[in-house]
Each structure stands twice: as C-alpha cells, then as structure tokens.
Amino acid sequence: MIVGVPRESYPGERRVALVPAVLANLAKAGIEVTIEAGAGAAAGYPDAEYSEKGAKIVGTRAEVFAAAEIVVQVLCHGSNDRTGKADLSLLRPGQILVGFLRPLGALETLTEVASTAVTSFAVELMPRTTRAQSMDALSSMGTICGYKAVVMAADTLPRIFPMLTTAAGTITPGRVLIIGAGVAGLQAIATARRLGAVASAYDMRPAAKEQVQSLGGRFVELPIEAKDAQDARGYGTAQGEEFYRKQRELLGDAVAAND
C-alpha cells in the first residue's frame, strides 16, 4: 500500500500531513510513502529527512496522486477553499482521502468530493474518546491557537505582561481576559500566566471553573445561567439570542477591567 503526501497548496499553509518520524512505523506495517518534493520544507522537514526514512520523493503533485492508494493532506478540498478544487481532477475512484474536509460547511464541496468516488475521512470529526485521543487533530491545533493568540497579544500590547519591581518603581502585571475555556482557552490561560500576566477567563459552562482555577486563572462568573450549557461530549451548546445579548452586556465590565 502506498500513502501519498502532496505539498499543501493553500496560500501561507506551512504544515505537512506526515512528518519523517512516523515513517518507520508505517514501513513496519508494510506501507510505502510517496511525497511531493518540498512538502515538508515550510514545516522544517527537508526532503533529505524523508528520503533517509525510506520515503520516495517525486517532483509533481500529479505523481503523488497517481501513485497513492491513500492521500493524506492537512487541508483537503472543502477546508481549502482557495486552491483545493484543483485536486479533484487528480483523485480517482477507490482512493482514500484523509485530512481536514470541513464536512459541515458547504454542501457543494462535499458533493464535488463525493463525485470523484473516493472514500474520504474528515479528521475534524474524530470523536473525543480515550481510544481516539492520539488522533484528535482539533485539540492539538486548538492548543497551538491558544498559545499563539497570547503571544501575538503580548507582542501587540503597548505594555509588558509581568510585574516588574525596579529602582524607579513597580510596574503592575498585564491583565488578560480569555473568553471561552475550551482547549484553546485553557492553553491561552496557561501561556498568559507563564508570561507573568494576571489571567481571567469566562465560560458559560460551570464545569470549566475548576479547570480555569487549576491553571491559576480567575474565573469570571456572570449572573446568567445557560440552559443545558454543555452536551454529553463536554462541548458548549448554542443558546438563544436573548442569552447572548445579556452575556455581552454583563461581560462589559470584565472587558473594561483588562488590557
């Protein structure tokens, strides 16, 4: 069996679907890997590293799709609304496509993928269970987003995050408010705290309070209760417009008190 890894074509996308470290395990399972030249370069993995692990480097995208029984991408057509459509003509019946597909987005793109007669797997629909934890692509990306958001905020804010005591006086720490305490939000709290800021967070799910406090954050409680705040998987549930109106009003003071 051959797994193909094309270079990501979405403008500015730096990720790659397979890294060299996993190739040894695939080889033990009898799986060969064909990768487009330069596919991992932007992520810090030159072609030489793939070659050393046994991958076959090919020069064009078309060669990858032609050789592969399984095509793995970060952004497949659906999640890649800029250049993803060009891959449809390269797919063939019976092939397997794995990657972010945005299956709950536009019906048109799903229909276009289905018309190629491939079997597609959307990694963002991987269930949040213990057994599937190692394949949870959303949580890993959410963690990075939470970290990066705080780093960007620290760079943009015209004051520093940590408290400093100097001969000239004391500078109070920056105050950061995180709205939403899911995977990204919890990582944002942890990052803000590491940078020395005072971190506060709000989430409509009461169960999030303990998680926020365990990271050293202050939990913002509002005098408003969400109806069935979370589903069986722990995700927040959609609320009515009246709830969101009151939420925006009540969050005003918390927003004003932070940097």
C-alpha positions in Angstrom: 0.0 0.0 0.0 1.2 3.5 -0.9 0.5 6.6 1.1 0.9 9.9 -0.8 1.7 13.2 0.7 1.2 16.2 -1.6 2.6 19.7 -0.7 -0.1 21.9 0.9 -1.3 24.4 -1.7 -3.3 26.8 0.4 -1.5 30.2 0.4 0.6 30.5 3.6 -0.1 27.0 4.8 3.2 25.6 6.4 2.0 22.3 7.8 2.6 18.9 6.3 0.4 15.8 6.7 3.2 13.4 7.6 6.5 14.0 9.4 9.6 11.9 9.0 9.4 10.5 12.5 6.3 8.4 11.7 7.7 6.8 8.5 9.5 3.9 10.4 6.2 2.7 11.9 4.5 2.9 8.5 7.3 0.9 6.9 6.9 -1.8 9.6 3.3 -2.1 8.6 4.3 -2.6 5.0 3.2 0.9 3.9 5.3 2.9 1.4 5.3 6.7 1.4 5.5 8.9 -1.7 5.9 12.6 -1.0 6.0 15.6 -3.2 9.3 17.4 -3.3 9.3 20.3 -0.8 6.1 19.2 1.0 7.7 19.4 4.5 10.2 22.3 3.8 8.0 25.0 5.3 7.4 22.9 8.5 11.1 22.4 8.9 11.4 18.9 7.3 13.6 18.9 4.2 13.3 16.2 1.6 16.5 14.6 2.7 14.9 13.7 6.1 12.1 11.9 4.3 14.5 10.1 2.0 16.6 8.9 4.9 13.5 7.3 6.4 12.6 5.5 3.2 10.1 7.8 1.5 10.1 8.2 -2.2 10.4 11.9 -3.4 8.6 12.8 -6.6 8.7 16.1 -8.5 5.0 16.8 -9.1 1.7 16.8 -7.3 0.1 14.6 -10.1 2.7 11.9 -9.5 1.8 11.7 -5.8 -2.0 11.3 -6.6 -1.3 8.8 -9.4 0.9 6.5 -7.2 -1.0 6.7 -3.9 -3.9 4.5 -2.7 -4.2 6.8 0.3 -3.8 10.5 0.0 -3.2 12.4 3.3 -3.4 16.2 3.4 -3.8 18.9 6.0 -6.3 20.9 4.0 -8.3 18.9 1.5 -10.9 20.4 -0.8 -13.6 21.8 1.5 -11.3 23.2 4.1 -9.1 24.6 1.3 -11.5 27.0 -0.5 -8.7 28.7 -2.5 -6.9 26.0 -4.4 -8.4 22.7 -3.2 -10.7 22.3 -6.2 -7.7 21.7 -8.5 -7.1 18.4 -6.7 -10.4 16.9 -7.7 -9.2 16.0 -11.2 -6.3 14.1 -9.6 -8.4 11.9 -7.5 -9.6 8.5 -8.8 -12.4 6.1 -7.8 -11.4 3.8 -4.9 -8.8 6.1 -3.5 -8.8 7.1 0.2 -8.5 10.8 1.2 -7.7 11.8 4.7 -7.5 15.3 6.1 -9.5 18.4 7.2 -12.5 18.5 4.9 -14.9 20.9 6.7 -17.8 18.4 6.2 -20.3 20.7 7.9 -19.5 23.6 5.6 -20.8 24.0 2.1 -22.8 21.1 0.6 -21.4 21.8 -2.8 -17.8 21.0 -1.9 -18.8 17.7 -0.3 -20.8 16.8 -3.4 -17.7 17.6 -5.5 -15.5 15.3 -3.4 -18.2 12.5 -3.4 -18.4 12.7 -7.2 -14.8 11.5 -7.5 -15.8 8.2 -5.9 -13.1 8.4 -3.2 -13.6 7.4 0.4 -12.9 10.4 2.5 -12.2 10.8 6.2 -12.6 14.2 7.9 -10.1 14.3 10.8 -12.1 17.0 12.5 -14.9 14.6 13.1 -12.7 12.2 15.2 -14.6 11.6 18.4 -13.2 12.9 21.6 -12.8 9.5 23.3 -9.8 7.9 25.1 -9.3 5.4 22.3 -9.2 8.1 19.6 -7.2 10.7 21.7 -4.0 10.2 19.7 -5.8 11.1 16.5 -7.5 14.2 17.9 -6.4 16.8 15.4 -8.7 19.6 16.7 -7.3 19.6 20.2 -3.7 19.8 19.0 -4.5 22.7 16.7 -6.6 24.3 19.4 -3.6 24.2 21.8 -1.4 25.9 19.3 -4.0 28.5 18.6 -4.4 29.3 22.3 -0.7 29.7 22.8 -0.2 31.8 19.6 -3.1 34.1 20.4 -1.5 35.2 23.7 2.0 35.5 22.2 0.5 37.8 19.5 -1.4 39.8 22.1 1.8 40.2 24.2 3.6 41.5 21.2 0.8 43.9 20.3 0.0 45.3 23.7 1.9 48.5 24.5 2.9 47.3 27.9 4.6 44.2 29.3 2.9 41.2 30.8 4.9 40.5 34.0 5.1 42.6 37.1 8.5 44.3 37.5 10.0 45.9 40.5 12.7 48.4 39.6 14.6 51.2 41.3 12.2 53.6 39.6 9.1 51.9 40.9 6.9 48.9 40.3 5.1 48.1 37.1 1.9 46.1 37.6 1.3 43.0 35.6 -0.8 43.0 32.5 -4.4 41.7 32.8 -5.6 39.2 30.2 -9.2 38.1 29.7 -9.9 34.9 27.8 -13.4 34.3 26.6 -14.1 30.5 26.3 -12.2 27.9 28.3 -12.0 25.0 25.9 -8.8 23.6 24.7 -7.6 26.8 23.1 -8.8 28.9 26.0 -7.1 26.8 28.7 -3.8 26.9 26.8 -4.2 30.7 26.5 -4.6 30.9 30.3 -1.5 28.8 30.9 0.6 30.9 28.4 -0.6 34.2 29.8 0.3 33.0 33.3 3.8 31.9 32.2 4.4 35.3 30.7 3.6 36.9 34.0 0.1 38.3 33.3 -3.0 38.1 35.5 -5.3 35.8 33.6 -9.1 35.7 33.9 -11.5 33.6 31.9 -15.2 33.3 31.2 -17.1 30.2 30.0 -20.8 29.6 30.2 -20.2 26.0 31.3 -20.0 25.9 35.1 -17.7 22.8 34.8 -15.0 25.0 33.3 -14.5 26.9 36.6 -12.3 24.2 38.2 -10.2 23.9 35.0 -9.6 27.6 34.9 -8.6 27.8 38.5 -6.3 24.7 38.3 -4.2 26.8 35.9 -4.0 29.8 38.2 -6.7 31.7 36.3 -9.5 33.7 37.8 -13.0 32.5 36.7 -15.4 35.3 35.8 -18.9 34.4 36.9 -21.9 36.2 35.5 -25.4 36.4 37.0 -26.8 34.5 34.0 -27.4 30.8 33.6 -27.1 28.9 30.3 -29.7 26.3 29.5 -28.1 22.9 29.1 -24.7 24.6 28.9 -22.8 21.5 27.5 -23.6 18.3 25.7 -22.6 14.8 26.6 -19.2 15.3 25.0 -18.4 18.4 27.0 -18.9 20.9 24.2 -20.8 24.1 24.9 -24.3 24.2 23.3 -25.8 27.0 21.3 -28.0 29.4 23.2 -30.8 31.8 22.3 -30.1 35.4 21.1 -31.5 36.8 24.4 -28.8 34.9 26.3 -26.1 36.3 24.1 -27.4 39.8 24.5 -27.3 39.6 28.3 -23.9 37.9 28.1 -22.4 40.8 26.1 -23.9 43.4 28.5 -22.6 41.6 31.6 -19.1 41.0 30.1 -18.6 44.7 29.5 -17.2 45.3 32.9 -14.8 42.4 32.7 -13.6 43.5 29.3 -13.1 47.1 30.5 -11.0 45.9 33.5 -8.5 44.0 31.4 -5.8 45.1 29.0 
